[in-house]
Amino acid sequence: MFKRISFLCFSVVILSANICLAQDVIDEFPKGSINWSKGIVTAIGSGVPPSGAGNMAQARLLAERAAISDARRNLLEIVGEVRVDAVSTVGTLMAKRDIVVTKVNGIVKGSIVTERRYLDDGSIEVTVEMPITGAFLNVMFSEVRSVPSVTMPLPVPKPKKKDLPKIEVKVPTIPPAPPEPPVPAVPSEPVKEAKVTPEPEKLDLTKVNYSGLIIDAREIDVKPALMPKVLDEKGSVIYSSANMQKEDAVKTGVVGYAKEVDAAKKHPRVTETPIVIAALKGSGGNRSDVVISDRDSGIITTTEPALGYLKKGRVMIVYR
């Protein structure tokens, strides 16, 4: 009876884990995956015990080391496929600058082992993972220039004062004009009071309680990235990584990802009352920038200065 209960509990745990993964936005690869919803990259590797091992314990230890090395090599390959923005991947940035290679290699070497599987033939299979936020995202920020958006308060440069030469202007003296003859008084009709039309009441933006932004992109061809931008139909940037403080963006990511709007609404990133809008299309070579309608961009640019949800990075994109 106890075994049946244990098996039932184990089955429930596995089923719950599968449901959670089904709701995540994931790019799958033969040796691992990129989970955009959780912000982690995962890879697997395997190792076999060497024939010259002195004993079983030493053979298992050497096999595990080989498996971890293999998993991290696979992890580095998958990390290279991570889209940074609409035009770059981690791999393209690594190809341009050796310093990026050095930094990314160091972060991959620090990946943690999350699972070990000992197989019947004596070989070992391990799973390693690393976050794509934190130190890794900080490296990408240093390589990609943030694009300001129209929802950001941009500093206005102060005009420089120029020393102009003083010019003396002599004004000629004009004699006073002769007085005009008096005009006889004409009785006038009483003036009717004009009707004053009251001005329309201005919208109190403090009552528009948007706590975040959810963009439904399930119907368009668009792909997740570390630093996507939200554009209007004219190509103006409505939201980008520049909206957030760099420290906050590195910690939480620029946007969050979900596969269902209901799941996004429950996400703590956008809290309780987000506004939900539909995406029109994807943009950029990687199809990771999202284009929204001018009408929706007008709502955002009007409410954001008062509510500040973009400054806090309370943005989620829903993918199919």
C-alpha positions in Angstrom: 0.0 0.0 0.0 2.8 2.4 0.9 4.6 1.6 -2.4 1.4 2.5 -4.3 1.0 5.8 -2.5 4.7 6.7 -3.1 4.4 5.9 -6.8 1.2 8.0 -7.0 2.9 11.0 -5.3 5.9 10.6 -7.6 3.6 10.5 -10.7 1.9 13.7 -9.5 5.2 15.5 -9.1 6.4 14.4 -12.6 3.0 15.5 -14.1 3.2 18.9 -12.4 6.8 19.4 -13.7 5.7 18.6 -17.2 2.8 21.0 -17.0 5.1 23.8 -15.8 7.6 23.1 -18.6 4.7 23.1 -21.2 3.9 26.7 -20.1 7.5 27.9 -20.5 8.9 29.4 -23.7 11.8 27.0 -24.6 14.2 26.6 -27.5 15.1 22.9 -27.7 18.5 21.6 -28.9 19.8 18.0 -29.3 22.0 18.4 -26.2 20.1 20.9 -24.1 17.7 23.9 -24.2 17.2 27.6 -23.5 14.3 28.2 -21.1 13.4 31.9 -21.7 10.7 31.8 -19.1 13.0 30.7 -16.3 16.1 32.4 -17.7 18.3 29.4 -17.8 20.4 27.4 -20.3 20.7 23.7 -19.8 22.9 21.1 -21.4 23.7 17.4 -20.9 26.9 15.5 -21.2 28.2 11.9 -20.7 31.4 10.2 -19.6 32.7 6.6 -19.5 35.1 5.2 -16.9 38.6 4.8 -18.3 40.0 1.3 -18.7 43.0 2.0 -16.6 41.1 3.0 -13.4 42.5 1.5 -10.2 39.1 0.8 -8.6 35.3 1.4 -9.1 35.3 4.6 -7.1 38.1 6.1 -9.1 36.5 5.0 -12.4 33.2 6.6 -11.4 35.0 9.9 -10.4 36.8 10.1 -13.7 33.7 9.3 -15.6 31.8 12.1 -13.8 34.6 14.6 -14.6 34.5 13.6 -18.3 30.7 14.0 -18.3 30.8 17.5 -16.7 33.4 18.6 -19.3 31.3 17.2 -22.1 28.2 18.9 -20.7 29.9 22.3 -20.5 31.2 22.0 -24.0 27.6 21.4 -25.1 26.5 24.3 -22.9 28.9 26.7 -24.6 27.5 25.7 -28.0 23.9 26.3 -26.9 24.9 29.6 -25.2 26.2 30.8 -28.6 22.7 30.4 -30.0 21.1 32.8 -27.5 19.7 35.8 -29.2 20.9 39.0 -27.7 18.8 41.5 -29.7 17.2 41.8 -33.1 20.6 41.5 -34.9 23.0 39.7 -32.6 23.5 36.4 -31.0 26.0 35.5 -28.3 28.0 33.6 -31.0 28.3 36.6 -33.3 29.5 38.8 -30.4 32.0 36.2 -29.4 33.3 36.1 -33.0 33.9 39.8 -33.0 35.7 40.2 -29.6 38.1 37.8 -27.8 37.2 39.5 -24.5 33.6 38.2 -24.9 34.9 34.7 -25.5 37.0 34.9 -22.3 34.1 36.2 -20.2 31.5 33.7 -21.5 33.9 30.8 -21.1 34.4 31.8 -17.5 30.7 31.9 -16.8 30.1 28.5 -18.5 32.8 26.9 -16.4 30.9 28.1 -13.3 27.7 26.4 -14.4 26.3 24.0 -11.8 25.5 20.3 -12.0 21.8 19.8 -11.4 21.5 16.1 -12.1 23.6 12.9 -12.2 22.5 9.7 -13.8 24.5 6.5 -13.3 23.9 4.1 -16.2 24.1 0.3 -16.2 27.3 0.2 -18.4 29.2 2.3 -15.8 28.9 5.6 -17.7 27.5 8.7 -16.2 25.2 11.4 -17.7 25.1 14.8 -16.1 23.0 18.0 -16.6 24.5 21.4 -16.1 22.7 24.8 -16.2 23.5 28.5 -16.0 21.4 31.6 -15.8 21.2 34.1 -18.7 20.7 36.9 -16.2 23.2 38.3 -13.7 26.9 38.2 -14.8 26.1 36.8 -18.2 23.5 39.5 -19.1 25.9 42.1 -17.7 28.5 41.0 -20.3 25.9 41.3 -23.1 24.9 44.8 -21.9 28.5 45.9 -22.2 28.6 44.8 -25.8 25.3 46.1 -27.1 24.3 49.7 -27.0 21.0 50.5 -25.3 18.5 52.2 -27.6 16.6 55.1 -25.9 12.8 55.1 -26.2 10.2 57.8 -26.6 8.8 56.8 -23.1 12.1 57.8 -21.4 12.6 61.3 -20.0 15.5 62.5 -22.2 17.7 65.3 -20.8 17.3 68.6 -22.6 20.6 70.3 -23.3 20.9 73.8 -21.9 21.5 76.5 -24.6 24.9 78.1 -24.4 25.0 81.8 -23.8 26.9 83.7 -26.4 28.5 87.1 -25.7 27.0 89.4 -28.3 28.5 92.9 -29.0 26.5 95.8 -27.5 25.0 98.1 -30.2 23.8 101.5 -29.3 20.6 102.5 -31.1 19.6 106.2 -31.2 15.9 106.7 -31.2 14.7 109.9 -32.8 12.4 112.2 -30.8 8.8 112.3 -32.2 6.6 115.3 -31.3 3.3 114.5 -29.6 0.2 114.1 -31.8 -2.6 116.8 -31.5 -5.6 115.7 -29.4 -8.5 114.1 -31.3 -11.9 115.7 -31.3 -14.4 114.1 -28.8 -16.8 111.4 -30.3 -20.5 111.9 -29.5 -21.8 109.2 -27.2 -24.2 106.7 -29.0 -26.6 104.7 -26.9 -25.7 101.0 -27.1 -27.7 97.9 -26.6 -27.1 95.7 -23.6 -24.4 93.1 -24.3 -25.7 89.6 -24.1 -23.5 87.2 -22.0 -21.8 84.7 -24.2 -22.3 81.0 -23.3 -19.0 79.6 -22.0 -18.5 75.9 -23.0 -16.8 74.1 -20.2 -13.4 72.5 -21.1 -13.4 68.7 -21.1 -12.2 67.2 -17.9 -8.6 66.0 -18.2 -7.9 62.3 -17.7 -6.6 61.6 -14.2 -3.8 59.2 -15.0 -3.4 58.2 -11.4 -6.7 56.4 -11.8 -5.5 54.4 -14.8 -4.0 51.6 -12.7 -1.8 49.7 -15.2 0.8 47.8 -13.2 2.5 46.3 -16.2 2.5 45.6 -19.9 1.7 42.2 -21.6 2.2 41.9 -25.4 0.4 39.0 -27.0 2.6 37.8 -29.8 1.2 34.4 -30.3 -0.2 35.1 -33.8 3.0 36.5 -35.3 6.4 35.3 -36.3 8.6 36.5 -33.4 11.4 35.0 -31.3 12.6 35.7 -27.7 15.9 37.5 -27.0 17.7 39.0 -24.1 17.1 42.6 -25.0 14.1 42.9 -27.4 12.6 46.3 -28.3 9.0 47.3 -28.6 8.3 49.5 -31.6 5.4 51.4 -33.0 4.3 51.3 -36.6 6.6 54.2 -37.6 9.6 52.4 -36.0 9.9 54.6 -32.9 11.2 52.7 -29.9 8.5 52.5 -27.2 10.4 50.2 -24.8 14.0 49.0 -24.7 16.6 47.9 -22.2 17.5 51.6 -21.7 14.1 52.1 -19.9 15.4 50.2 -16.9 18.3 50.8 -14.5 21.1 48.5 -15.7 21.3 46.9 -12.2 17.7 46.0 -12.3 17.8 44.8 -15.9 20.8 42.5 -15.2 19.0 41.0 -12.2 15.6 40.3 -13.6 16.1 40.5 -17.4 14.6 43.1 -19.7 11.3 41.3 -20.3 9.6 38.1 -19.0 8.2 35.3 -21.3 5.1 33.1 -21.1 3.1 30.9 -23.5 -0.4 32.0 -22.3 -1.9 35.4 -21.5 -3.5 34.0 -18.3 -0.1 32.8 -17.1 1.4 36.1 -17.8 -1.3 38.0 -15.9 -0.5 35.9 -12.8 3.2 36.5 -13.1 4.6 38.7 -10.3 6.6 40.7 -12.8 3.5 42.6 -14.1 1.7 42.2 -10.7 -2.1 42.6 -10.6 -3.5 45.0 -13.3 -1.5 44.8 -16.5 -2.6 46.2 -19.8 -2.8 43.5 -22.6 -2.2 44.5 -26.2 -1.6 42.5 -29.4 1.6 42.6 -31.4 1.3 43.4 -35.1 4.6 41.7 -36.4 8.2 40.9 -35.5 11.1 43.0 -36.6 14.8 42.7 -37.1 17.0 39.9 -38.5 16.3 37.7 -35.5 12.6 38.6 -35.5 12.9 39.5 -31.8 11.7 43.1 -31.8 7.9 43.5 -31.4 5.8 46.0 -33.4 2.6 47.3 -31.9 -0.1 49.6 -33.3 0.2 53.4 -33.0 -3.0 53.4 -31.0 -1.6 51.1 -28.4 1.7 52.9 -28.4 -0.2 56.1 -27.7 -1.8 54.5 -24.6 1.6 53.4 -23.4 3.3 56.7 -24.0 0.4 58.6 -22.3 0.2 56.4 -19.2 3.9 55.5 -18.6 5.0 59.0 -17.4 2.4 58.8 -14.6 2.6 55.1 -13.7 6.2 54.2 -14.5 5.7 50.5 -15.2 8.2 50.5 -18.0 10.9 52.0 -15.8 10.5 49.0 -13.5 10.7 46.5 -16.4 7.2 45.2 -15.9 6.9 43.9 -19.4 6.0 40.4 -20.6 5.7 38.9 -24.1 3.5 35.9 -24.7 4.8 33.5 -27.4 3.0 30.5 -28.9 
